[in-house]
Amino acid sequence: MALSYQALLTAVPVVLKAGNVPNIVGEAGIGKSALVAEVAKRMGAQLYTTVVSLSEKGDLAIPVPPLTSDSFIQTKRYGQLADVQFGYAHTLIEIIQYAEQHPQQPILWVLDEFNRGTQAVQSELMNLVLQRTINTLKLPEQVQLIIAENPDASMTGFESSTYGVTAGDAAIKDRTVRLVMRADAADWLAWAKQVDERMNRPNIHLLVQQFISEDVTRLNQADVQADLTVTPRAWARVSANLYEIEKLPVHQQTAVALDIFQGDVGTELGLVFEQFLEQQAIHLTPAMIYDSQPVGAVVPAPILKQFTAMNEIQKRTVLVSCLALTTTYPLTDDQHAGRFMQLLQTLSQDGQFALVQQIGHERDLLKQLYTANVAKQSPYVTALYQYLQQVASWSNQ
C-alpha cells in the first residue's frame, strides 16, 4: 500500500524513533526530498544528503598512506608493515563535527537515489546502513539514516518501471522499512498554498494551483510525444518560471512562455497550460499596473477596464502577483499604494477580506505601512493602511 505525503510525515518519524531505517520509494519528482526536509524540520534535526547515484567507490572513505613514523610496524620475520589509515568525505567529516558540537540534536543523513548507484557503491554503503560503521569509524548515536529510491521492476506495483536502477541487496531490503510514496493531489495543493518565507510568495503560483485543481490528473502525466513524465517537481519548475515570466514585457512573454512550459511538462500539456493562462489574463502584470502612463496614483483607464472585466479569481491572482513583488513595487510608494487600493476595491467584499487576511501574514509589509501611516507624509499609503484596517474589521460585523 502506498502512502501520501501527509501520511509519510507521520510514518517516517515513527520508523526512525523505533531505531529502524526508512526506505522511501517513489517516482522521480514526486517530492521525496521535500518530504525528508519537512521531517527534519519537524524533528528539529540537522539534515545531510548524499546522492548515491553521483558517488564513486571510495568517495566516503579513501585509504591514505601512513602520515607518521608510528604508523610503520617492524616485524621480526616479515619486514616492515604500514598501518593504512582512511581519509573521509567532507560530508561525513561535517556530520561528525556537527555531532560533537551538538550532542543532543538529532541528525538525519539521507542516502538519496540509493538504487541508482553502482553495485560497488551500494556494497560500500552496506556497513553504513547495516552496522552503522565505515571501516573503523562508528556513526554517533544521534545520526539516523534514511534511504530514498526510485522504484524498480522487481518491486510489487512497479512491474512496468523503466528506471536505470541496480536492484538492492537482499540484506538491505531485510534491514530497512520500505515506505512507498504516492502522489496525492490534495496533499500537493495544500503544500502549494503555503507561503515560502524566503521568497515571500506561495510555494506554487496561484495559476498553477488553479490549473491542477481543475484536473488533478495533470499532476502526474506522461507525454509520449515529448518523452516526458510530468511530475510535481515539473510543476514546481513551471511555477518558478511563471513568476519570472510575469516580470517580462508582454511581447517577451509571448515569445518565450510556450517553449518554456513545454520544456517542463511536454508539448501537449504545455500548450494546454499556455492556453489556460491566456484565458486567465496573465498579461496584466504588476509592471503594467504600476509603470503604465500617465504617472499618478490613479490606475490608467485601459488597465482599469481590463482589470474590472476579469472574474474574481483573475483579479485576486493579479493582486497576489503585486504582493509578491513589493520589493520591486513597494506599497509604501504613493503611486503604488493608490493603484493597489483602487484595484482592491473592485473585488467583492469576500474577495477583499480574503486578500487582506493574506496581507495580515506579511508582517514586514504591515510594519512598513504602519510606519508610513504614522509619518503622515504619504496620503495614499495612509489611505491604503486605513482601508486595510477597515476591511479586516468586517469579520466582526
C-alpha positions as a Markdown table, in Angstrom:
| # | Residue | x | y | z |
|---|---|---|---|---|
| 1 | Met | 0.0 | 0.0 | 0.0 |
| 2 | Ala | 1.3 | 3.4 | -0.9 |
| 3 | Leu | 1.3 | 6.4 | 1.5 |
| 4 | Ser | 0.5 | 10.0 | 0.8 |
| 5 | Tyr | 2.9 | 12.9 | 1.7 |
| 6 | Gln | 0.9 | 13.7 | 4.8 |
| 7 | Ala | 0.8 | 10.1 | 5.9 |
| 8 | Leu | 4.6 | 9.8 | 5.5 |
| 9 | Leu | 5.2 | 12.8 | 7.6 |
| 10 | Thr | 3.8 | 10.6 | 10.4 |
| 11 | Ala | 5.3 | 7.3 | 9.3 |
| 12 | Val | 8.9 | 8.3 | 8.8 |
| 13 | Pro | 9.5 | 9.7 | 12.3 |
| 14 | Val | 7.8 | 6.5 | 13.8 |
| 15 | Val | 10.3 | 4.3 | 11.9 |
| 16 | Leu | 13.2 | 6.5 | 13.0 |
| 17 | Lys | 12.2 | 6.6 | 16.6 |
| 18 | Ala | 11.9 | 2.8 | 16.6 |
| 19 | Gly | 15.6 | 2.6 | 15.6 |
| 20 | Asn | 14.9 | 1.5 | 12.1 |
| 21 | Val | 16.0 | 2.8 | 8.7 |
| 22 | Pro | 13.1 | 4.1 | 6.4 |
| 23 | Asn | 13.5 | 3.3 | 2.7 |
| 24 | Ile | 11.3 | 5.8 | 0.9 |
| 25 | Val | 10.4 | 4.5 | -2.6 |
| 26 | Gly | 8.7 | 6.8 | -5.1 |
| 27 | Glu | 8.8 | 8.1 | -8.7 |
| 28 | Ala | 11.3 | 10.8 | -9.6 |
| 29 | Gly | 10.0 | 14.3 | -8.8 |
| 30 | Ile | 7.2 | 13.1 | -6.5 |
| 31 | Gly | 8.5 | 15.0 | -3.5 |
| 32 | Lys | 10.8 | 12.7 | -1.6 |
| 33 | Ser | 13.4 | 15.4 | -0.9 |
| 34 | Ala | 10.7 | 17.9 | 0.2 |
| 35 | Leu | 9.3 | 15.2 | 2.5 |
| 36 | Val | 12.6 | 14.5 | 4.2 |
| 37 | Ala | 13.3 | 18.2 | 4.6 |
| 38 | Glu | 9.9 | 18.6 | 6.3 |
| 39 | Val | 10.5 | 15.6 | 8.6 |
| 40 | Ala | 13.9 | 17.1 | 9.6 |
| 41 | Lys | 12.3 | 20.4 | 10.3 |
| 42 | Arg | 9.6 | 18.9 | 12.5 |
| 43 | Met | 12.1 | 16.8 | 14.4 |
| 44 | Gly | 14.5 | 19.7 | 14.9 |
| 45 | Ala | 17.1 | 17.7 | 13.1 |
| 46 | Gln | 20.2 | 18.7 | 11.1 |
| 47 | Leu | 19.8 | 17.3 | 7.5 |
| 48 | Tyr | 22.6 | 16.0 | 5.3 |
| 49 | Thr | 22.2 | 14.4 | 1.9 |
| 50 | Thr | 24.5 | 12.2 | -0.2 |
| 51 | Val | 23.4 | 11.5 | -3.8 |
| 52 | Val | 24.4 | 7.9 | -4.2 |
| 53 | Ser | 23.9 | 7.9 | -8.0 |
| 54 | Leu | 26.7 | 10.5 | -8.3 |
| 55 | Ser | 29.0 | 8.7 | -5.9 |
| 56 | Glu | 32.0 | 6.5 | -6.8 |
| 57 | Lys | 33.5 | 3.7 | -4.9 |
| 58 | Gly | 35.8 | 5.2 | -2.2 |
| 59 | Asp | 34.1 | 8.5 | -2.1 |
| 60 | Leu | 33.1 | 8.1 | 1.6 |
| 61 | Ala | 36.4 | 6.5 | 2.8 |
| 62 | Ile | 39.6 | 6.6 | 0.9 |
| 63 | Pro | 42.8 | 4.7 | 2.0 |
| 64 | Val | 45.7 | 7.0 | 2.6 |
| 65 | Pro | 49.4 | 6.2 | 3.4 |
| 66 | Pro | 50.8 | 6.4 | 6.9 |
| 67 | Leu | 51.2 | 10.0 | 8.0 |
| 68 | Thr | 53.7 | 9.5 | 10.9 |
| 69 | Ser | 56.6 | 7.1 | 11.7 |
| 70 | Asp | 54.3 | 5.5 | 14.3 |
| 71 | Ser | 52.2 | 4.1 | 11.5 |
| 72 | Phe | 55.0 | 1.8 | 10.5 |
| 73 | Ile | 55.4 | -1.6 | 12.2 |
| 74 | Gln | 58.6 | -3.5 | 12.1 |
| 75 | Thr | 58.2 | -7.3 | 12.4 |
| 76 | Lys | 60.9 | -9.9 | 13.2 |
| 77 | Arg | 60.2 | -12.2 | 10.4 |
| 78 | Tyr | 58.1 | -10.4 | 7.8 |
| 79 | Gly | 59.7 | -7.0 | 7.4 |
| 80 | Gln | 58.1 | -3.6 | 7.8 |
| 81 | Leu | 54.3 | -3.1 | 7.6 |
| 82 | Ala | 52.3 | 0.0 | 7.1 |
| 83 | Asp | 49.1 | 0.6 | 9.0 |
| 84 | Val | 47.0 | 2.3 | 6.4 |
| 85 | Gln | 44.6 | 4.9 | 7.6 |
| 86 | Phe | 41.4 | 6.4 | 5.9 |
| 87 | Gly | 40.5 | 9.8 | 4.7 |
| 88 | Tyr | 36.8 | 10.5 | 4.9 |
| 89 | Ala | 34.5 | 12.5 | 2.6 |
| 90 | His | 33.8 | 16.1 | 3.6 |
| 91 | Thr | 30.1 | 15.4 | 4.2 |
| 92 | Leu | 31.0 | 12.7 | 6.7 |
| 93 | Ile | 33.5 | 15.0 | 8.4 |
| 94 | Glu | 30.8 | 17.7 | 8.7 |
| 95 | Ile | 28.4 | 15.2 | 10.2 |
| 96 | Ile | 30.9 | 14.0 | 12.9 |
| 97 | Gln | 31.9 | 17.6 | 13.7 |
| 98 | Tyr | 28.3 | 18.7 | 14.0 |
| 99 | Ala | 27.5 | 15.7 | 16.2 |
| 100 | Glu | 30.4 | 16.7 | 18.6 |
| 101 | Gln | 29.3 | 20.3 | 18.7 |
| 102 | His | 25.6 | 19.5 | 19.1 |
| 103 | Pro | 25.4 | 16.2 | 21.1 |
| 104 | Gln | 21.7 | 16.5 | 21.9 |
| 105 | Gln | 20.4 | 17.4 | 18.4 |
| 106 | Pro | 19.2 | 14.6 | 16.1 |
| 107 | Ile | 20.9 | 14.3 | 12.7 |
| 108 | Leu | 19.4 | 12.8 | 9.6 |
| 109 | Trp | 21.6 | 11.5 | 6.8 |
| 110 | Val | 19.7 | 10.8 | 3.6 |
| 111 | Leu | 21.2 | 8.4 | 1.0 |
| 112 | Asp | 19.3 | 9.6 | -2.0 |
| 113 | Glu | 18.8 | 7.7 | -5.2 |
| 114 | Phe | 20.3 | 4.7 | -3.4 |
| 115 | Asn | 19.5 | 2.1 | -6.0 |
| 116 | Arg | 20.8 | 4.3 | -8.9 |
| 117 | Gly | 24.3 | 3.9 | -7.6 |
| 118 | Thr | 26.6 | 1.2 | -8.9 |
| 119 | Gln | 26.7 | -2.2 | -7.2 |
| 120 | Ala | 30.2 | -1.3 | -5.9 |
| 121 | Val | 28.9 | 1.9 | -4.3 |
| 122 | Gln | 25.9 | 0.2 | -2.8 |
| 123 | Ser | 28.2 | -2.5 | -1.4 |
| 124 | Glu | 30.4 | 0.1 | 0.2 |
| 125 | Leu | 27.4 | 1.6 | 1.9 |
| 126 | Met | 26.3 | -1.7 | 3.3 |
| 127 | Asn | 28.1 | -1.4 | 6.6 |
| 128 | Leu | 26.9 | 2.2 | 6.9 |
| 129 | Val | 23.3 | 1.0 | 6.8 |
| 130 | Leu | 23.6 | -2.4 | 8.4 |
| 131 | Gln | 26.3 | -1.8 | 11.0 |
| 132 | Arg | 26.5 | 2.0 | 11.2 |
| 133 | Thr | 30.2 | 1.8 | 10.6 |
| 134 | Ile | 32.6 | 2.8 | 7.9 |
| 135 | Asn | 35.9 | 1.0 | 8.3 |
| 136 | Thr | 37.0 | 1.9 | 11.8 |
| 137 | Leu | 34.6 | 4.9 | 12.1 |
| 138 | Lys | 31.3 | 4.4 | 14.0 |
| 139 | Leu | 28.4 | 6.8 | 13.5 |
| 140 | Pro | 27.3 | 8.8 | 16.5 |
| 141 | Glu | 24.1 | 7.6 | 18.1 |
| 142 | Gln | 22.2 | 10.7 | 17.2 |
| 143 | Val | 22.8 | 10.2 | 13.4 |
| 144 | Gln | 19.9 | 8.4 | 11.8 |
| 145 | Leu | 19.9 | 7.2 | 8.2 |
| 146 | Ile | 17.1 | 7.4 | 5.6 |
| 147 | Ile | 17.3 | 5.7 | 2.2 |
| 148 | Ala | 15.4 | 7.2 | -0.8 |
| 149 | Glu | 15.0 | 5.1 | -4.0 |
| 150 | Asn | 13.2 | 5.1 | -7.3 |
| 151 | Pro | 11.1 | 2.0 | -8.0 |
| 152 | Asp | 12.4 | -0.9 | -10.0 |
| 153 | Ala | 10.5 | -3.6 | -11.8 |
| 154 | Ser | 11.2 | -6.2 | -9.1 |
| 155 | Met | 9.0 | -4.2 | -6.6 |
| 156 | Thr | 5.3 | -5.1 | -6.3 |
| 157 | Gly | 3.2 | -2.5 | -8.1 |
| 158 | Phe | 6.1 | -1.2 | -10.2 |
| 159 | Glu | 6.5 | -4.1 | -12.6 |
| 160 | Ser | 6.5 | -1.7 | -15.6 |
| 161 | Ser | 9.1 | 0.8 | -14.2 |
| 162 | Thr | 11.9 | 1.6 | -16.5 |
| 163 | Tyr | 14.3 | 3.5 | -14.2 |
| 164 | Gly | 18.0 | 2.7 | -14.7 |
| 165 | Val | 18.5 | 1.2 | -11.2 |
| 166 | Thr | 20.5 | -1.5 | -9.7 |
| 167 | Ala | 18.3 | -3.8 | -7.5 |
| 168 | Gly | 19.3 | -3.5 | -3.9 |
| 169 | Asp | 21.0 | -6.3 | -1.9 |
| 170 | Ala | 18.7 | -8.6 | 0.0 |
| 171 | Ala | 20.4 | -7.7 | 3.3 |
| 172 | Ile | 19.5 | -4.0 | 2.7 |
| 173 | Lys | 15.8 | -4.9 | 2.0 |
| 174 | Asp | 15.8 | -7.1 | 5.1 |
| 175 | Arg | 17.1 | -4.3 | 7.4 |
| 176 | Thr | 15.1 | -1.4 | 6.2 |
| 177 | Val | 11.4 | -0.4 | 6.2 |
| 178 | Arg | 10.1 | 0.2 | 2.7 |
| 179 | Leu | 7.6 | 3.1 | 2.6 |
| 180 | Val | 6.1 | 3.6 | -0.8 |
| 181 | Met | 5.2 | 7.2 | -1.6 |
| 182 | Arg | 2.3 | 8.1 | -3.9 |
| 183 | Ala | 1.5 | 11.4 | -5.5 |
| 184 | Asp | -1.6 | 12.9 | -3.7 |
| 185 | Ala | -3.1 | 15.9 | -5.4 |
| 186 | Ala | -4.8 | 17.1 | -2.2 |
| 187 | Asp | -1.6 | 17.0 | -0.3 |
| 188 | Trp | 0.3 | 18.7 | -3.0 |
| 189 | Leu | -2.2 | 21.5 | -3.4 |
| 190 | Ala | -2.3 | 22.1 | 0.4 |
| 191 | Trp | 1.5 | 22.4 | 0.3 |
| 192 | Ala | 1.3 | 24.6 | -2.8 |
| 193 | Lys | -0.8 | 27.2 | -0.9 |
| 194 | Gln | 1.7 | 27.6 | 1.9 |
| 195 | Val | 3.9 | 30.7 | 1.8 |
| 196 | Asp | 7.6 | 30.3 | 1.0 |
| 197 | Glu | 9.0 | 32.6 | 3.7 |
| 198 | Arg | 12.3 | 33.0 | 1.9 |
| 199 | Met | 10.6 | 34.2 | -1.4 |
| 200 | Asn | 7.6 | 35.8 | 0.3 |
| 201 | Arg | 5.1 | 34.1 | -2.0 |
| 202 | Pro | 3.1 | 30.8 | -2.2 |
| 203 | Asn | 5.2 | 27.7 | -2.8 |
| 204 | Ile | 3.3 | 27.3 | -6.2 |
| 205 | His | 1.9 | 30.1 | -8.3 |
| 206 | Leu | -1.8 | 30.5 | -7.9 |
| 207 | Leu | -2.5 | 30.0 | -11.6 |
| 208 | Val | -0.6 | 26.6 | -11.5 |
| 209 | Gln | -2.6 | 25.7 | -8.4 |
| 210 | Gln | -5.9 | 26.5 | -10.2 |
| 211 | Phe | -4.8 | 24.6 | -13.3 |
| 212 | Ile | -4.1 | 21.4 | -11.3 |
| 213 | Ser | -7.2 | 21.9 | -9.2 |
| 214 | Glu | -9.4 | 21.8 | -12.4 |
| 215 | Asp | -7.9 | 18.4 | -13.3 |
| 216 | Val | -5.8 | 16.6 | -10.7 |
| 217 | Thr | -4.6 | 14.0 | -13.2 |
| 218 | Arg | -2.4 | 16.7 | -14.7 |
| 219 | Leu | -0.1 | 16.5 | -11.6 |
| 220 | Asn | 1.3 | 13.2 | -12.9 |
| 221 | Gln | 1.1 | 12.6 | -16.6 |
| 222 | Ala | 3.2 | 11.1 | -19.4 |
| 223 | Asp | 3.7 | 13.0 | -22.6 |
| 224 | Val | 4.7 | 10.3 | -25.1 |
| 225 | Gln | 5.5 | 12.7 | -27.9 |
| 226 | Ala | 7.9 | 14.7 | -25.8 |
| 227 | Asp | 9.3 | 11.6 | -24.0 |
| 228 | Leu | 8.5 | 13.3 | -20.7 |
| 229 | Thr | 6.8 | 12.2 | -17.5 |
| 230 | Val | 5.1 | 15.2 | -15.8 |
| 231 | Thr | 5.7 | 15.2 | -12.0 |
| 232 | Pro | 5.0 | 17.5 | -9.1 |
| 233 | Arg | 8.7 | 18.6 | -9.4 |
| 234 | Ala | 8.0 | 19.7 | -13.0 |
| 235 | Trp | 5.0 | 21.8 | -11.9 |
| 236 | Ala | 7.3 | 23.4 | -9.3 |
| 237 | Arg | 9.6 | 24.4 | -12.2 |
| 238 | Val | 6.6 | 25.8 | -14.1 |
| 239 | Ser | 5.6 | 27.8 | -11.1 |
| 240 | Ala | 9.1 | 29.3 | -10.7 |
| 241 | Asn | 9.4 | 30.1 | -14.4 |
| 242 | Leu | 5.9 | 31.7 | -14.4 |
| 243 | Tyr | 6.9 | 34.0 | -11.5 |
| 244 | Glu | 9.8 | 35.2 | -13.7 |
| 245 | Ile | 7.8 | 35.4 | -17.0 |
| 246 | Glu | 5.3 | 37.7 | -15.4 |
| 247 | Lys | 8.0 | 40.3 | -14.9 |
| 248 | Leu | 8.7 | 40.5 | -18.6 |
| 249 | Pro | 7.2 | 42.9 | -21.1 |
| 250 | Val | 4.2 | 41.4 | -22.9 |
| 251 | His | 6.0 | 40.8 | -26.2 |
| 252 | Gln | 8.7 | 38.9 | -24.5 |
| 253 | Gln | 6.2 | 36.8 | -22.6 |
| 254 | Thr | 4.6 | 35.8 | -25.8 |
| 255 | Ala | 7.9 | 34.9 | -27.4 |
| 256 | Val | 9.2 | 32.5 | -24.7 |
| 257 | Ala | 6.4 | 31.3 | -22.5 |
| 258 | Leu | 5.1 | 28.4 | -24.5 |
| 259 | Asp | 8.5 | 26.9 | -25.2 |
| 260 | Ile | 9.5 | 27.2 | -21.5 |
| 261 | Phe | 6.3 | 25.5 | -20.4 |
| 262 | Gln | 6.6 | 22.7 | -23.0 |
| 263 | Gly | 10.2 | 22.2 | -21.8 |
| 264 | Asp | 8.8 | 21.5 | -18.4 |
| 265 | Val | 5.7 | 19.5 | -19.0 |
| 266 | Gly | 5.8 | 18.4 | -22.6 |
| 267 | Thr | 4.3 | 19.6 | -25.9 |
| 268 | Glu | 0.6 | 18.8 | -25.3 |
| 269 | Leu | 0.2 | 19.8 | -21.7 |
| 270 | Gly | 2.5 | 22.8 | -22.1 |
| 271 | Leu | 0.1 | 24.1 | -24.8 |
| 272 | Val | -3.0 | 23.5 | -22.7 |
| 273 | Phe | -1.4 | 25.4 | -19.8 |
| 274 | Glu | -0.4 | 28.3 | -22.0 |
| 275 | Gln | -4.0 | 28.5 | -23.4 |
| 276 | Phe | -5.3 | 28.4 | -19.8 |
| 277 | Leu | -3.1 | 31.4 | -18.9 |
| 278 | Glu | -4.4 | 33.3 | -21.9 |
| 279 | Gln | -7.9 | 32.8 | -20.5 |
| 280 | Gln | -6.8 | 34.0 | -17.1 |
| 281 | Ala | -5.4 | 37.3 | -18.5 |
| 282 | Ile | -1.9 | 36.6 | -17.3 |
| 283 | His | -0.6 | 39.5 | -19.4 |
| 284 | Leu | -1.9 | 42.0 | -16.9 |
| 285 | Thr | 1.2 | 42.1 | -14.8 |
| 286 | Pro | 2.3 | 44.3 | -11.8 |
| 287 | Ala | 4.7 | 46.0 | -14.2 |
| 288 | Met | 1.8 | 47.0 | -16.4 |
| 289 | Ile | -0.3 | 48.2 | -13.5 |
| 290 | Tyr | 2.4 | 50.3 | -11.8 |
| 291 | Asp | 4.6 | 51.5 | -14.7 |
| 292 | Ser | 1.9 | 52.5 | -17.2 |
| 293 | Gln | 1.4 | 56.1 | -18.1 |
| 294 | Pro | 0.2 | 58.6 | -17.0 |
| 295 | Val | 2.1 | 58.7 | -13.8 |
| 296 | Gly | 0.0 | 59.0 | -10.7 |
| 297 | Ala | -2.0 | 57.1 | -8.1 |
| 298 | Val | -4.9 | 56.5 | -10.3 |
| 299 | Val | -5.0 | 53.4 | -12.5 |
| 300 | Pro | -5.0 | 54.3 | -16.2 |
| 301 | Ala | -8.4 | 53.8 | -17.8 |
| 302 | Pro | -7.3 | 50.9 | -20.2 |
| 303 | Ile | -5.7 | 49.0 | -17.4 |
| 304 | Leu | -8.7 | 49.5 | -15.1 |
| 305 | Lys | -11.1 | 48.4 | -17.8 |
| 306 | Gln | -9.1 | 45.2 | -18.4 |
| 307 | Phe | -9.0 | 44.5 | -14.7 |
| 308 | Thr | -12.7 | 45.1 | -14.0 |
| 309 | Ala | -13.6 | 42.8 | -16.8 |
| 310 | Met | -11.9 | 39.9 | -15.0 |
| 311 | Asn | -13.6 | 37.4 | -12.7 |
| 312 | Glu | -12.9 | 37.3 | -9.0 |
| 313 | Ile | -10.2 | 34.6 | -9.3 |
| 314 | Gln | -8.4 | 36.5 | -12.1 |
| 315 | Lys | -8.5 | 39.8 | -10.1 |
| 316 | Arg | -7.2 | 38.1 | -7.0 |
| 317 | Thr | -4.4 | 36.4 | -8.9 |
| 318 | Val | -3.2 | 39.7 | -10.3 |
| 319 | Leu | -3.3 | 41.4 | -6.9 |
| 320 | Val | -1.4 | 38.5 | -5.3 |
| 321 | Ser | 1.2 | 38.9 | -8.0 |
| 322 | Cys | 1.5 | 42.5 | -6.9 |
| 323 | Leu | 2.0 | 41.5 | -3.3 |
| 324 | Ala | 4.7 | 39.1 | -4.4 |
| 325 | Leu | 6.7 | 42.0 | -5.9 |
| 326 | Thr | 6.5 | 44.5 | -3.1 |
| 327 | Thr | 10.3 | 44.7 | -3.1 |
| 328 | Thr | 10.2 | 45.9 | -6.7 |
| 329 | Tyr | 7.0 | 47.9 | -6.3 |
| 330 | Pro | 6.7 | 48.8 | -2.6 |
| 331 | Leu | 3.3 | 49.8 | -1.4 |
| 332 | Thr | 4.9 | 52.5 | 0.7 |
| 333 | Asp | 5.2 | 54.4 | -2.6 |
| 334 | Asp | 2.1 | 56.7 | -3.0 |
| 335 | Gln | 1.6 | 55.7 | -6.7 |
| 336 | His | 1.7 | 52.0 | -6.0 |
| 337 | Ala | -0.5 | 52.3 | -2.9 |
| 338 | Gly | -3.1 | 54.3 | -4.6 |
| 339 | Arg | -3.3 | 52.0 | -7.6 |
| 340 | Phe | -3.4 | 48.9 | -5.5 |
| 341 | Met | -6.2 | 50.2 | -3.3 |
| 342 | Gln | -8.2 | 51.2 | -6.3 |
| 343 | Leu | -8.0 | 47.7 | -7.8 |
| 344 | Leu | -8.6 | 46.1 | -4.4 |
| 345 | Gln | -11.9 | 47.9 | -4.1 |
| 346 | Thr | -13.2 | 46.4 | -7.3 |
| 347 | Leu | -13.2 | 42.9 | -5.6 |
| 348 | Ser | -16.3 | 41.6 | -3.8 |
| 349 | Gln | -16.3 | 42.1 | 0.0 |
| 350 | Asp | -15.4 | 38.4 | 0.4 |
| 351 | Gly | -12.6 | 38.7 | -2.1 |
| 352 | Gln | -11.3 | 41.8 | -0.4 |
| 353 | Phe | -11.4 | 40.2 | 3.1 |
| 354 | Ala | -9.6 | 37.1 | 1.9 |
| 355 | Leu | -6.8 | 39.2 | 0.3 |
| 356 | Val | -6.5 | 41.3 | 3.4 |
| 357 | Gln | -6.2 | 38.2 | 5.5 |
| 358 | Gln | -3.3 | 37.2 | 3.4 |
| 359 | Ile | -1.7 | 40.6 | 3.7 |
| 360 | Gly | -2.1 | 40.1 | 7.5 |
| 361 | His | 0.6 | 37.4 | 7.4 |
| 362 | Glu | 3.1 | 39.8 | 5.7 |
| 363 | Arg | 4.5 | 41.3 | 9.0 |
| 364 | Asp | 7.2 | 43.3 | 7.3 |
| 365 | Leu | 4.8 | 44.8 | 4.8 |
| 366 | Leu | 2.4 | 45.8 | 7.6 |
| 367 | Lys | 5.2 | 47.3 | 9.7 |
| 368 | Gln | 6.3 | 49.4 | 6.7 |
| 369 | Leu | 2.7 | 50.6 | 6.1 |
| 370 | Tyr | 2.2 | 51.3 | 9.7 |
| 371 | Thr | 5.4 | 53.4 | 9.9 |
| 372 | Ala | 4.4 | 55.4 | 6.8 |
| 373 | Asn | 0.9 | 55.9 | 8.3 |
| 374 | Val | 2.4 | 57.3 | 11.5 |
| 375 | Ala | 4.6 | 59.7 | 9.5 |
| 376 | Lys | 1.5 | 61.0 | 7.6 |
| 377 | Gln | 3.7 | 62.1 | 4.6 |
| 378 | Ser | 2.2 | 59.8 | 2.0 |
| 379 | Pro | -1.5 | 60.3 | 1.7 |
| 380 | Tyr | -2.2 | 57.3 | -0.5 |
| 381 | Val | -0.1 | 55.0 | 1.7 |
| 382 | Thr | -2.0 | 56.2 | 4.8 |
| 383 | Ala | -5.3 | 55.7 | 3.0 |
| 384 | Leu | -4.3 | 52.1 | 2.0 |
| 385 | Tyr | -3.3 | 51.3 | 5.5 |
| 386 | Gln | -6.5 | 52.6 | 7.0 |
| 387 | Tyr | -8.6 | 50.8 | 4.3 |
| 388 | Leu | -6.9 | 47.5 | 5.1 |
| 389 | Gln | -7.8 | 48.0 | 8.8 |
| 390 | Gln | -11.4 | 48.7 | 7.8 |
| 391 | Val | -11.6 | 45.5 | 5.6 |
| 392 | Ala | -10.0 | 43.5 | 8.4 |
| 393 | Ser | -12.8 | 44.6 | 10.8 |
| 394 | Trp | -15.5 | 43.2 | 8.5 |
| 395 | Ser | -15.2 | 39.8 | 10.3 |
| 396 | Asn | -16.6 | 41.5 | 13.4 |
| 397 | Gln | -19.7 | 42.9 | 11.7 |
